Amino acid sequence: MNDEFWVKIVTTYFNDPVGFFEDILNFYPDDWQQEAGKSVRDNPKTAIRSGQGVGKTAFTACLILWYIAMHPYARIIATAPTKQQLHDVLWAEINKWLIGTILEGKIIWKKTRVEMNGYGAVWYATAKTATRPENMQGYHEQYMLFVVDEASGVEDKILEAILGTLGHEDNRLLLLGNPTKTTGTFHDAFYKDKVDYHTIKVNARNVKRTNKDNIKSLIRKYGEDSNVVRVRVDGEFPKQEDDVFIQLEFIEQSIMTEYAKREIESIDIGVDVARYGDDDTVIAKKINNKIDPLTIRRGQDLMKTSGDILFLCTNLKEQHPNYFKQKGKIKVKIDDTGLGGGVTDRLKEVKRDKGLDWIEIHPVNMAQSIHNKFYYDITTYLWSIVRDLIDTSDGKECELILPNDDDLVGQLSCRKYTYHSSGKIKIESKKEMKARGLKSPDRADAVTLACLPVKEQTNERQRGGRAGRI
């Protein structure tokens, strides 16, 4: 591409991001994406709150390409709570829209940078995880764009550092994401500081590209006005519900928490067993402090469920040999009430016959009484473990990373609690949830079992016993 042609491109599209999207990138934006592109062109600060699946990543990728192509010596700093969101999602999306266009060769894509060919030191976009304020400081240029993805999950001190860096009238800030909490800089952009921002709300119901079946499913399961629908569909901030046991804000923050890779210290599996009907059998795998995507089974018999668990355990042993060389074990915790007892018995039989000493089977009797100062029953205690691990109030760090699973989020965020006459906390029963139109929280229950701390088994009597007192 010769310089004369490049000048023509810049002259044509400098003030026309929508035209650039369509003519250069073959990206045809929805109405909200057109509004957002024009807003970044015209306004120092833009904030977008939206439901999921509305095309935020595609829009952001194309916007970054427009900005770097159109603005001389542009510096673009993109940040998000996790490397996965930045590198595997956003940066991969930039490459997708760059390949095959006339920009390829003029703009060079790298793993964490996008550079103008021949000017890489002074004309670029870079991806920096939102971990330290100093990562966002020290940038000074006329044409500078900060993009903050999943902005609700970025700490205020990071956003404050970005705001302090914006010094030139042509500098731009774009905040976007699901509105997961009712405090902080992202929330303030739509309320207290609204005069400083051009704000956009995107309801997933009104966007052509969204999965309408998934939206209907969430509404049917959790209700029109539930927080999971408000945040993940309507782009609304959550309601403050004093009687919900686990706040949605903590759940969403857990999902957006960066996983720090390290040597494996523990492998846990939680199993909530169903057989037929509307309920699912759910297997939750936790390695260190991270819950992987859940295994969901519907309408299968107990022997197949036992086989699924053993297959998962065998794969884990093959994938992580060093953990087992150090005599590490997989702790399998099963809701042993009702149908779960059949799975427990089958697993114990296979373990004994095949000498699988590296697997521990821990049946959990959900009907047993407990001796706990704060919680009335074992179900409440189990849920309190997850709640405490993800509670980030008062500056605490999140100690558990949950998968981005709509149903898991809905189940964890919808269960309410009361105080029993004994003064102890008691979460509502499944019968009470059903009366409110909610299904059994099988995904959440499997996760709570995976997080239940248990003592390592040391003798045969313990291997055959029930879970001890709590």
Backbone torsions as a table, in degrees:
resi	resn	phi	psi	omega
1	MET	NA	119.1	-177.8
2	ASN	-79.8	164.3	-174.7
3	ASP	-62.6	-36.4	-178.6
4	GLU	-63.7	-41.8	179.4
5	PHE	-67.6	-38.8	179.7
6	TRP	-64.1	-40.8	176.9
7	VAL	-60.3	-38.9	178.6
8	LYS	-64.2	-40.8	179.0
9	ILE	-62.2	-47.8	-177.7
10	VAL	-64.6	-42.8	179.3
11	THR	-60.8	-37.7	-177.1
12	THR	-73.2	-39.9	-167.3
13	TYR	-114.4	3.3	-179.0
14	PHE	-56.6	-41.4	-179.4
15	ASN	-105.7	18.0	-176.8
16	ASP	-135.9	72.0	180.0
17	PRO	-60.9	-34.9	-178.8
18	VAL	-65.9	-44.0	176.4
19	GLY	-61.7	-39.9	176.4
20	PHE	-60.8	-46.2	178.8
21	PHE	-54.7	-46.5	-172.5
22	GLU	-78.5	-47.0	-171.9
23	ASP	-81.3	-36.6	-174.6
24	ILE	-94.8	-41.2	-173.4
25	LEU	-102.6	-7.9	-175.0
26	ASN	56.6	36.0	175.4
27	PHE	-110.0	120.2	-175.0
28	TYR	-106.3	101.0	-169.5
29	PRO	-74.2	147.5	170.4
30	ASP	-71.1	173.3	-177.6
31	ASP	-56.8	-44.8	-176.9
32	TRP	-67.2	-33.9	179.6
33	GLN	-70.0	-34.9	174.5
34	GLN	-64.3	-45.7	178.5
35	GLU	-60.8	-41.9	-177.7
36	ALA	-66.7	-40.7	178.4
37	GLY	-62.6	-43.5	178.1
38	LYS	-67.3	-33.4	179.2
39	SER	-65.7	-43.3	177.6
40	VAL	-63.8	-35.3	176.1
41	ARG	-62.7	-40.5	-167.6
42	ASP	-102.2	-22.2	-170.7
43	ASN	-120.9	141.3	178.3
44	PRO	-60.8	-35.6	-175.8
45	LYS	-134.2	131.8	177.6
46	THR	-129.6	135.4	177.4
47	ALA	-128.0	130.0	-177.5
48	ILE	-125.2	121.0	172.7
49	ARG	-111.5	137.9	-171.9
50	SER	-152.5	164.8	166.8
51	GLY	-75.4	-175.1	-178.1
52	GLN	-91.4	153.7	174.3
53	GLY	76.0	18.6	-175.4
54	VAL	-90.9	-3.7	179.4
55	GLY	100.0	27.0	-179.8
56	LYS	-63.6	-43.4	-174.9
57	THR	-67.4	-44.3	178.6
58	ALA	-61.7	-44.2	178.8
59	PHE	-60.6	-47.2	-177.2
60	THR	-62.3	-42.6	179.1
61	ALA	-60.5	-46.3	-178.7
62	CYS	-69.0	-35.0	177.1
63	LEU	-63.1	-43.1	179.1
64	ILE	-61.4	-41.5	178.6
65	LEU	-65.6	-40.9	176.5
66	TRP	-61.6	-45.4	-174.4
67	TYR	-65.8	-44.3	-177.9
68	ILE	-70.3	-32.8	-179.0
69	ALA	-74.4	-32.9	-171.7
70	MET	-93.4	-19.8	-170.7
71	HIS	-114.7	118.3	-177.7
72	PRO	-61.9	133.8	178.7
73	TYR	54.7	38.4	179.7
74	ALA	-67.2	146.6	172.4
75	ARG	-127.9	121.4	-177.5
76	ILE	-120.2	125.2	178.4
77	ILE	-115.7	112.4	178.4
78	ALA	-103.3	134.6	-179.5
79	THR	-139.9	158.6	179.3
80	ALA	-160.1	166.7	-177.7
81	PRO	-64.0	-28.7	-174.5
82	THR	-130.6	153.1	174.4
83	LYS	-62.3	-36.7	-179.7
84	GLN	-59.1	-44.0	179.8
85	GLN	-64.8	-38.7	-178.7
86	LEU	-76.3	-55.1	-170.1
87	HIS	-82.6	-48.9	-174.8
88	ASP	-78.7	-25.6	-176.0
89	VAL	-105.4	-68.6	-173.3
90	LEU	-67.0	-48.4	-174.8
91	TRP	-68.3	-35.7	175.1
92	ALA	-64.3	-35.9	179.1
93	GLU	-67.6	-37.8	176.5
94	ILE	-59.6	-45.8	179.6
95	ASN	-61.9	-38.9	179.6
96	LYS	-58.4	-44.4	-176.5
97	TRP	-82.2	-18.4	178.8
98	LEU	-80.1	-39.9	-175.1
99	ILE	-60.6	131.9	175.3
100	GLY	85.9	2.8	178.6
101	THR	-101.0	171.4	178.5
102	ILE	-69.7	-10.4	178.8
103	LEU	-78.6	-22.5	-176.5
104	GLU	-62.4	128.5	-174.6
105	GLY	99.4	-39.8	174.4
106	LYS	-78.6	-40.0	176.1
107	ILE	-110.6	127.6	-175.4
108	ILE	-104.8	123.2	177.9
109	TRP	-91.3	129.9	173.1
110	LYS	-127.0	172.0	-171.7
111	LYS	-58.2	-39.8	-179.4
112	THR	-125.8	7.0	-179.7
113	ARG	-142.0	154.1	168.9
114	VAL	-127.1	124.1	-171.1
115	GLU	-125.1	149.9	170.5
116	MET	-78.6	125.9	-174.1
117	ASN	-56.6	122.8	179.8
118	GLY	90.6	-8.6	-177.9
119	TYR	-130.9	29.5	-171.1
120	GLY	-58.4	-27.5	-177.6
121	ALA	-77.4	-20.3	-172.4
122	VAL	-129.6	-0.1	-174.3
123	TRP	-144.1	96.8	-168.4
124	TYR	-164.3	166.6	166.3
125	ALA	-118.5	140.9	-178.3
126	THR	-134.2	151.3	-179.8
127	ALA	-108.2	121.0	-179.2
128	LYS	-131.5	122.3	179.8
129	THR	-64.9	141.5	-177.0
130	ALA	-80.4	75.8	-179.7
131	THR	-114.3	-32.9	-177.4
132	ARG	-136.1	138.3	179.9
133	PRO	-58.2	-34.7	-176.6
134	GLU	-65.3	-20.9	176.4
135	ASN	-64.7	-20.9	-175.3
136	MET	-103.3	3.1	-175.3
137	GLN	-108.1	163.1	176.1
138	GLY	90.3	5.4	178.5
139	TYR	-97.9	129.2	179.8
140	HIS	-143.7	116.2	-179.9
141	GLU	-163.7	153.1	178.8
142	GLN	-62.7	-50.4	-178.0
143	TYR	-101.3	96.0	-177.8
144	MET	-133.1	132.9	-179.8
145	LEU	-126.8	125.1	171.0
146	PHE	-102.9	127.1	176.3
147	VAL	-115.6	120.5	180.0
148	VAL	-114.5	104.2	-179.6
149	ASP	-87.6	147.9	-175.3
150	GLU	48.9	54.4	-170.2
151	ALA	-63.9	-26.3	177.6
152	SER	-62.5	-27.8	-177.9
153	GLY	-89.9	0.8	-180.0
154	VAL	-95.2	131.2	-177.2
155	GLU	-62.0	148.2	-178.9
156	ASP	-59.9	-35.3	-178.4
157	LYS	-64.1	-29.7	175.9
158	ILE	-70.9	-45.8	-179.4
159	LEU	-66.5	-35.8	177.0
160	GLU	-64.1	-37.9	177.4
161	ALA	-64.7	-39.2	177.6
162	ILE	-64.7	-47.0	-180.0
163	LEU	-59.7	-35.1	178.9
164	GLY	-72.7	-17.3	-179.6
165	THR	-85.4	-24.8	-177.1
166	LEU	-72.3	104.5	-174.7
167	GLY	-120.1	-20.2	-175.8
168	HIS	-102.1	148.4	-177.6
169	GLU	-63.2	-21.9	178.8
170	ASP	-91.5	-3.3	175.8
171	ASN	-66.5	148.6	-177.4
172	ARG	-131.6	147.1	175.9
173	LEU	-129.7	130.0	175.0
174	LEU	-123.3	117.6	173.2
175	LEU	-107.5	133.0	177.5
176	LEU	-152.8	153.7	179.3
177	GLY	155.0	-179.4	173.8
178	ASN	-74.3	138.0	-178.6
179	PRO	-82.8	83.3	-168.4
180	THR	-88.6	-15.9	-179.4
181	LYS	-143.7	157.0	-172.2
182	THR	-100.5	22.7	174.4
183	THR	-136.3	166.2	173.0
184	GLY	98.7	175.6	-173.4
185	THR	-61.8	-40.9	-178.1
186	PHE	-65.4	-44.1	177.4
187	HIS	-63.6	-43.1	-178.3
188	ASP	-62.0	-29.8	-179.5
189	ALA	-60.2	-26.3	-178.7
190	PHE	-97.4	-7.5	-176.7
191	TYR	-132.4	-88.3	-173.6
192	LYS	-58.2	-39.6	-176.8
193	ASP	-107.9	23.0	-174.8
194	LYS	-58.0	-31.2	-178.7
195	VAL	-62.2	-21.9	-177.4
196	ASP	-90.3	-8.5	-173.0
197	TYR	-126.4	148.0	161.2
198	HIS	-89.5	119.7	-173.9
199	THR	-110.2	146.5	-179.7
200	ILE	-135.1	133.6	172.7
201	LYS	-114.1	130.9	-177.6
202	VAL	-118.7	112.9	177.9
203	ASN	-89.9	122.2	-176.2
204	ALA	-61.8	-22.3	179.1
205	ARG	-65.7	-27.0	-172.2
206	ASN	-100.3	7.3	-177.1
207	VAL	-107.2	129.6	-173.4
208	LYS	-61.1	-36.0	-170.2
209	ARG	-80.3	-8.1	-175.4
210	THR	-78.1	158.3	-179.9
211	ASN	-82.7	99.8	-175.5
212	LYS	-68.7	-30.4	177.6
213	ASP	-65.3	-39.8	178.4
214	ASN	-66.2	-39.1	177.8
215	ILE	-62.7	-47.1	178.3
216	LYS	-60.5	-38.9	179.5
217	SER	-63.5	-44.7	178.7
218	LEU	-62.7	-42.8	-179.9
219	ILE	-64.5	-43.3	-179.4
220	ARG	-63.6	-40.6	-175.1
221	LYS	-77.4	-38.3	-169.0
222	TYR	-120.5	-8.1	175.3
223	GLY	98.3	147.8	-178.8
224	GLU	-53.9	-40.2	-172.2
225	ASP	-104.2	15.2	176.0
226	SER	-70.3	156.1	-178.5
227	ASN	-65.1	-35.6	-179.1
228	VAL	-64.7	-34.9	176.5
229	VAL	-75.1	-42.2	178.4
230	ARG	-55.4	-47.8	-173.3
231	VAL	-80.7	-48.9	-170.3
232	ARG	-87.8	-11.8	177.8
233	VAL	-117.0	-55.4	-169.5
234	ASP	-86.3	-11.9	-177.4
235	GLY	70.3	27.2	178.3
236	GLU	-101.5	150.1	174.1
237	PHE	-69.7	150.2	-177.2
238	PRO	-68.7	153.0	171.8
239	LYS	-76.6	149.5	173.6
240	GLN	-87.3	108.1	-178.6
241	GLU	-110.5	111.4	-174.4
242	ASP	-69.6	-21.3	-176.4
243	ASP	-101.6	10.1	174.4
244	VAL	-86.0	132.1	-171.8
245	PHE	-70.6	-40.0	179.5
246	ILE	-122.3	120.4	-177.7
247	GLN	-72.4	138.7	179.8
248	LEU	-57.1	-35.6	-179.7
249	GLU	-54.8	-43.4	-178.5
250	PHE	-69.3	-37.4	-179.9
251	ILE	-64.2	-47.8	-179.2
252	GLU	-65.7	-37.6	178.0
253	GLN	-64.3	-38.1	177.6
254	SER	-60.8	-44.1	-179.9
255	ILE	-61.5	-34.1	-176.6
256	MET	-92.2	7.9	-179.5
257	THR	-80.8	135.1	179.4
258	GLU	-70.2	134.9	176.1
259	TYR	-88.0	124.7	178.0
260	ALA	-92.4	109.2	-178.4
261	LYS	-65.6	137.6	178.3
262	ARG	-158.6	176.8	176.6
263	GLU	-59.5	142.8	-179.1
264	ILE	-70.1	126.9	179.3
265	GLU	-107.7	-23.4	-179.4
266	SER	-159.4	147.0	172.2
267	ILE	-130.2	122.3	-178.1
268	ASP	-127.8	144.8	175.6
269	ILE	-128.7	131.6	174.8
270	GLY	-114.4	136.9	-175.3
271	VAL	-129.7	121.7	171.7
272	ASP	-108.8	117.4	-167.9
273	VAL	-99.3	129.6	169.3
274	ALA	-128.3	167.0	177.5
275	ARG	-118.4	-74.2	179.4
276	TYR	-126.0	169.6	-179.6
277	GLY	102.5	-157.0	-174.9
278	ASP	-83.5	-19.2	-176.3
279	ASP	-78.8	152.4	179.1
280	ASP	-104.5	148.0	162.7
281	THR	-84.7	128.8	-174.8
282	VAL	-126.1	133.1	176.0
283	ILE	-116.8	119.7	-180.0
284	ALA	-108.7	128.5	179.8
285	LYS	-110.0	128.2	178.3
286	LYS	-122.7	120.4	173.7
287	ILE	-111.6	120.4	-170.5
288	ASN	54.7	-116.5	-177.3
289	ASN	-110.6	21.8	-175.8
290	LYS	-121.6	124.8	173.1
291	ILE	-88.1	121.9	177.9
292	ASP	-78.4	168.0	175.7
293	PRO	-50.8	138.6	-172.3
294	LEU	-75.8	149.4	171.9
295	THR	-94.0	122.5	-175.4
296	ILE	-116.6	129.7	176.5
297	ARG	-129.6	141.8	178.2
298	ARG	-132.1	134.3	172.7
299	GLY	69.4	30.2	177.3
300	GLN	-114.3	157.0	-176.2
301	ASP	-79.9	172.5	-173.1
302	LEU	-68.2	-30.5	179.9
303	MET	-67.5	-38.9	177.4
304	LYS	-66.7	-37.1	176.4
305	THR	-63.4	-42.5	176.9
306	SER	-60.5	-40.7	178.5
307	GLY	-64.5	-39.2	177.2
308	ASP	-59.4	-43.0	-178.0
309	ILE	-66.4	-44.7	-179.7
310	LEU	-66.2	-38.2	177.2
311	PHE	-62.6	-43.0	178.5
312	LEU	-62.7	-44.5	179.9
313	CYS	-61.7	-42.9	-179.9
314	THR	-63.3	-42.7	177.3
315	ASN	-61.7	-41.4	179.2
316	LEU	-63.3	-38.3	179.0
317	LYS	-65.2	-37.3	179.2
318	GLU	-73.3	-34.8	-176.4
319	GLN	-77.6	-26.4	-173.6
320	HIS	-129.9	62.7	-175.3
321	PRO	-61.3	-34.8	-177.7
322	ASN	-62.9	-35.8	179.5
323	TYR	-61.8	-40.5	-177.1
324	PHE	-81.3	-25.6	172.9
325	LYS	-62.7	-30.3	177.1
326	GLN	-87.1	17.9	178.3
327	LYS	65.3	28.7	173.6
328	GLY	-70.0	153.6	-178.0
329	LYS	-130.1	156.5	172.7
330	ILE	-97.6	123.7	179.8
331	LYS	-100.2	112.5	-178.0
332	VAL	-102.1	116.5	-177.1
333	LYS	-112.7	121.8	-170.9
334	ILE	-120.1	134.9	169.5
335	ASP	-65.8	104.2	-170.9
336	ASP	-88.3	1.9	-179.9
337	THR	-79.0	132.1	177.5
338	GLY	69.6	-127.0	-173.1
339	LEU	-62.7	-27.8	-178.5
340	GLY	-59.8	-25.9	179.4
341	GLY	-60.6	-35.2	178.0
342	GLY	-66.0	-37.7	176.9
343	VAL	-66.8	-43.7	178.1
344	THR	-57.1	-48.6	-177.0
345	ASP	-63.1	-41.1	-179.5
346	ARG	-67.3	-41.3	178.9
347	LEU	-64.2	-40.0	177.8
348	LYS	-64.0	-38.8	179.7
349	GLU	-63.7	-46.6	179.9
350	VAL	-66.5	-39.9	179.0
351	LYS	-60.2	-44.7	-179.5
352	ARG	-66.6	-45.2	-175.9
353	ASP	-68.6	-34.2	-176.3
354	LYS	-102.0	0.7	178.0
355	GLY	64.2	42.6	-177.2
356	LEU	-87.2	70.1	-176.0
357	ASP	-69.1	-14.1	-179.3
358	TRP	-84.2	-0.6	173.8
359	ILE	-111.3	130.7	173.7
360	GLU	-110.4	131.5	178.5
361	ILE	-104.2	120.2	-178.6
362	HIS	-119.4	95.2	175.1
363	PRO	-72.1	136.4	-179.6
364	VAL	-117.3	115.5	-179.9
365	ASN	-85.6	105.9	-175.3
366	MET	-72.3	-10.8	-179.8
367	ALA	-96.0	-3.5	-176.4
368	GLN	-71.5	153.0	175.2
369	SER	-79.1	154.5	178.9
370	ILE	-128.9	158.2	176.2
371	HIS	-115.0	93.0	-177.0
372	ASN	-136.4	140.9	-175.2
373	LYS	-68.7	-29.9	-170.2
374	PHE	-112.0	-28.7	-168.5
375	TYR	-116.0	138.8	-171.5
376	TYR	-75.0	-38.1	-176.0
377	ASP	-140.5	173.8	-174.4
378	ILE	-68.0	-32.7	178.7
379	THR	-62.7	-45.3	178.4
380	THR	-61.9	-41.8	178.9
381	TYR	-60.8	-45.0	-180.0
382	LEU	-59.8	-45.4	-179.8
383	TRP	-67.1	-30.7	179.1
384	SER	-66.3	-29.7	178.5
385	ILE	-62.5	-48.9	179.2
386	VAL	-64.7	-44.3	-179.8
387	ARG	-57.7	-45.3	-177.7
388	ASP	-68.5	-32.7	179.9
389	LEU	-68.8	-30.5	-176.9
390	ILE	-103.9	-0.7	-179.5
391	ASP	-68.8	115.4	-179.2
392	THR	-109.6	17.6	177.2
393	SER	-69.6	158.7	178.4
394	ASP	56.9	30.9	174.4
395	GLY	78.5	9.5	-179.5
396	LYS	-73.0	149.8	177.9
397	GLU	-86.6	145.3	176.1
398	CYS	-69.6	130.5	-176.2
399	GLU	-109.5	6.5	179.6
400	LEU	-145.3	134.1	179.0
401	ILE	-108.3	120.4	-178.7
402	LEU	-97.6	153.2	175.4
403	PRO	-75.4	155.3	179.8
404	ASN	-82.7	84.9	-173.2
405	ASP	-126.8	114.0	-175.6
406	ASP	-54.8	-45.4	-177.3
407	ASP	-68.6	-38.1	176.4
408	LEU	-62.2	-44.6	178.3
409	VAL	-60.6	-44.5	179.6
410	GLY	-62.5	-44.2	-178.7
411	GLN	-66.5	-43.3	-179.0
412	LEU	-67.9	-33.2	-172.0
413	SER	-92.0	-6.2	-174.5
414	CYS	-104.1	-13.5	-174.5
415	ARG	-78.8	129.9	-176.9
416	LYS	-100.9	170.9	179.8
417	TYR	-141.2	162.0	174.5
418	THR	-138.6	178.0	172.9
419	TYR	-104.3	125.9	176.8
420	HIS	-70.0	162.1	-179.9
421	SER	-60.0	-20.6	177.0
422	SER	-76.8	-8.2	-177.2
423	GLY	90.7	-0.5	-179.8
424	LYS	-91.4	155.2	179.4
425	ILE	-78.0	137.5	179.4
426	LYS	-138.8	121.1	176.7
427	ILE	-78.4	155.8	-176.0
428	GLU	-64.2	150.0	-179.5
429	SER	-75.7	166.4	176.8
430	LYS	-64.6	-32.6	177.0
431	LYS	-63.4	-41.8	178.5
432	GLU	-68.0	-36.7	176.8
433	MET	-64.2	-41.8	179.5
434	LYS	-61.7	-36.5	178.8
435	ALA	-65.2	-23.9	176.8
436	ARG	-90.3	3.7	178.5
437	GLY	88.0	14.8	-178.2
438	LEU	-102.9	144.2	177.1
439	LYS	-78.2	170.8	174.5
440	SER	-60.7	134.0	-177.4
441	PRO	-82.0	63.1	-172.1
442	ASP	-66.4	-37.1	179.3
443	ARG	-67.4	-43.9	179.4
444	ALA	-64.3	-40.5	-179.6
445	ASP	-63.2	-39.5	178.3
446	ALA	-63.6	-39.6	178.5
447	VAL	-65.5	-41.5	179.5
448	THR	-63.9	-36.8	177.7
449	LEU	-66.5	-39.8	178.3
450	ALA	-61.0	-30.7	-177.0
451	CYS	-90.4	-7.5	-178.9
452	LEU	-65.4	121.5	176.5
453	PRO	-74.1	132.8	178.0
454	VAL	-131.8	152.6	177.7
455	LYS	-78.7	144.8	177.7
456	GLU	-65.0	136.4	-179.4
457	GLN	-72.8	136.7	-175.3
458	THR	-121.5	-12.3	179.0
459	ASN	-151.0	171.0	-174.3
460	GLU	-64.2	-35.4	-179.1
461	ARG	-62.1	-42.6	179.7
462	GLN	-66.5	-33.6	-178.7
463	ARG	-63.8	-28.5	-178.1
464	GLY	-99.8	-1.7	-173.9
465	GLY	-88.3	179.5	176.2
466	ARG	-94.3	168.1	177.8
467	ALA	-59.9	140.3	-176.9
468	GLY	-76.0	-178.8	-179.9
469	ARG	-68.3	152.0	-179.1
470	ILE	-116.1	NA	NA
